[in-house]
Amino acid sequence: MIAAIAACIAGLTLTLAPSLIIVTAGLAIEASGIFVAHACANSFLRDAAPAGSRVSAAGMYICSYYIGGTVGGVLPGLFWKYGGWPGCVVLVIVVLVVAGFSALFGWDPQTPAPDPIPL
């Protein structure tokens, strides 16, 4: 997860370059990092949630993901208004750093309990 977040931050930083080729590469790196981070977070539910509540945990994760996407569609507009693209990049990097700290300190690696039904 930390490597995926680092890739996102690196890709976002590249989008500040004045070259279209570098910006395109930065967006590709950032998008790849987001997909890897999403897969990590979604997979972590299997270990983090108790056997009887994995479906509820997955539903809460997906709901939070879409609520975050809704807020992420509005909030950067304020940063764009006052800081342009660099302001939006700063906002997203701050959110990624918070996510990184959440993963680093909030994810407690556990041995999953045996599940009678493989999910």
N, C-alpha and C positions, 0 to 999 in steps of 0.2 A: 504494500500500500504506500509506504513512504517513497519507494522508487517511482511509483506511478505519479504521486503528487509532485515529486521533484521534476519529472518529465513535463508535467503540466506547467510548472513554474518556468522551466527552461523554454518551453514552446511559447508561452505568453511573452516572455522577455524578447524573444526573437521577433514578435509581431511589432515591436517598436522600431525596427529597422526601416530605413527608407526604400529598401529593395523589395519588389513584389515577389521575387523568387524566395528570398529569406522569410518574408511574411507567410508565404504559402507553406514553406517547410515548418515554420513555427506553428501554424494552425494544425498541420498534420501531426506534429509531435504532441501538441496539447490535446487534440481529439483522441489520439491513441492512449495517452495517459488517463483521460477521463474514462474511456471504455475499460481499461485495466482496473482502475480504482473502483468502478461500478461493479465489475465482476468480483473483485476482492471483497467488497462490502456485502454483496449478495451471498457469496459463499460463506462468509464469516457467520451468517445467521445460523447455519447448520450447527456450528460449534457453540455459539453464544446462547441460543434459545434452548430451553429445556424440551425434552422430547414431545411433550403434550401441547406445546404452544408455538411450534415452528411456523405453522400456517398463519397464526395471528402476527407473529414477528415479521414474517415476509410481507403481509398486508400493510403493517405499520411502516415498514421500510419503503415500500412502493408509494404509499400515500405521502410520506415525508419527501420522497424524491420528487414527486410531481408538485407538491406545495413549494418546495425549494425552487423548482423550475419556474413556477408562476412568479414568485418573488424575484427570481433572477431575470425575469423578463421586464420587470418594472424598475427595480432599484438602480440598475446601471444607468438608466436614463438621467437620474440626478447627477451621477458622477460624470456622465458625458456632458451635461449642461455646464458644469463648473470646471471640469478638467480634461474634456475631450477623451480621446482614446487612452492616453496615459493614465487618466483618472480611473477609467474602467479596468485597466490592467491592474492597477493598485488594489482596487476593490476585490477582484477575483483572486489575486495573490493572497490578500488577507484572509479570504474565505478558505483558500487552500491550506494556508498555514494553520488555521483553526482546525480544519479537518485532519491535518497531519498530527497535530498534538492530540486530538481526540483518538486517533488510531494508535498513536504511540503509547499514550498513557491510559486510555480507556478500554482498549481491547485486552482482555485477560485471556491468554491462551489456556484452554481447558481441554481435558480429554473428554470427548463426547460420550455420553451415556449410551449404552447399547439400545438401539431402536429396533423394535420388532418388525417394522415396516421400513424398508430402505427408501429414503426420499432423495 
